[in-house]
Amino acid sequence: MTETKLEADAINGILNGPKRNIKKLKQAVSKIASATRLAQKSGSALSEIVQLFAVATDQVNAIAAASDAQSAASDEINLSIEEVNQISAANSDAMRQSALAI
């Protein structure tokens, strides 16, 4: 009787082994498909990050260009103020000399 049980267990093991292997293989295929989907999502996210980085880079470059333009305009304003000061000083001297001449 013990031998028959051992034989039955061996036969069941032989019959159930492929079923377990098939089940494990299906689970592995499912996990691979899930990993593939996640990798695709990750790739899409990375592409979006690269695009956003390019936009941010363009914005930084635009800000730098605007800052340069503003700096140049400030320099021109300072030069104009200096010229106005020189003209005002010359006018003041001319007015003083006119007042002394009268």
C-alpha positions as CSV (number, residue, x, y, z in Angstrom):
1,M,0.0,0.0,0.0
2,T,2.8,2.4,0.8
3,E,4.4,1.7,-2.6
4,T,1.1,2.4,-4.3
5,K,0.8,5.7,-2.5
6,L,4.4,6.6,-3.4
7,E,3.7,5.7,-7.0
8,A,0.5,7.8,-7.0
9,D,2.4,10.7,-5.5
10,A,5.1,10.4,-8.1
11,I,2.5,10.2,-10.9
12,N,0.7,13.2,-9.5
13,G,4.0,15.1,-9.3
14,I,4.7,14.3,-12.9
15,L,1.3,15.4,-14.0
16,N,1.1,18.5,-11.8
17,G,4.7,19.6,-12.5
18,P,3.9,20.9,-16.0
19,K,0.8,22.6,-14.8
20,R,2.8,24.4,-12.1
21,N,5.4,25.3,-14.7
22,I,2.8,26.7,-17.1
23,K,1.2,28.7,-14.2
24,K,4.6,30.1,-13.2
25,L,5.4,30.9,-16.9
26,K,2.1,32.8,-17.3
27,Q,2.9,34.8,-14.1
28,A,6.3,35.6,-15.5
29,V,4.8,36.7,-18.8
30,S,2.3,38.9,-16.9
31,K,5.1,40.5,-14.9
32,I,7.2,41.1,-18.0
33,A,4.2,42.8,-19.7
34,S,3.7,44.9,-16.6
35,A,7.4,45.9,-16.5
36,T,7.3,46.7,-20.3
37,R,4.3,49.0,-19.7
38,L,6.1,50.7,-16.8
39,A,9.2,51.1,-18.9
40,Q,7.1,52.7,-21.7
41,K,5.5,55.1,-19.2
42,S,8.9,55.9,-17.8
43,G,10.2,56.6,-21.3
44,S,7.3,58.9,-22.0
45,A,7.8,60.7,-18.7
46,L,11.5,61.2,-19.5
47,S,10.6,62.6,-23.0
48,E,8.2,65.0,-21.4
49,I,10.9,66.1,-18.9
50,V,13.3,66.7,-21.7
51,Q,10.7,68.8,-23.6
52,L,10.0,70.8,-20.4
53,F,13.7,71.3,-19.8
54,A,14.1,72.6,-23.4
55,V,11.2,75.1,-22.7
56,A,12.8,76.2,-19.5
57,T,16.2,76.6,-21.2
58,D,14.5,78.8,-23.8
59,Q,12.9,80.9,-21.1
60,V,16.2,81.3,-19.3
61,N,17.8,82.4,-22.5
62,A,15.0,84.9,-23.2
63,I,15.4,86.3,-19.6
64,A,19.1,86.6,-20.1
65,A,18.6,88.4,-23.4
66,A,16.0,90.7,-21.8
67,S,18.4,91.4,-18.9
68,D,21.1,92.3,-21.4
69,A,18.8,94.7,-23.3
70,Q,17.6,96.2,-20.0
71,S,21.3,96.7,-18.9
72,A,22.1,98.4,-22.3
73,A,19.0,100.7,-21.9
74,S,20.1,101.6,-18.4
75,D,23.5,102.5,-19.6
76,E,21.9,104.7,-22.3
77,I,19.7,106.4,-19.7
78,N,22.7,107.0,-17.5
79,L,24.6,108.6,-20.4
80,S,21.6,110.8,-21.2
81,I,21.3,111.9,-17.6
82,E,25.0,112.8,-17.6
83,E,24.5,114.8,-20.8
84,V,21.5,116.6,-19.2
85,N,23.6,117.4,-16.1
86,Q,26.3,118.8,-18.3
87,I,23.8,120.9,-20.3
88,S,22.2,122.1,-17.1
89,A,25.6,123.0,-15.7
90,A,26.5,124.8,-18.9
91,N,23.1,126.7,-18.8
92,S,23.6,127.6,-15.2
93,D,27.1,129.0,-15.9
94,A,25.7,130.9,-18.9
95,M,22.9,132.3,-16.8
96,R,25.4,133.3,-14.1
97,Q,27.6,135.0,-16.6
98,S,24.6,136.8,-18.1
99,A,23.5,138.0,-14.7
100,L,27.0,139.3,-14.0
101,A,27.1,141.0,-17.4
102,I,23.8,142.9,-16.7
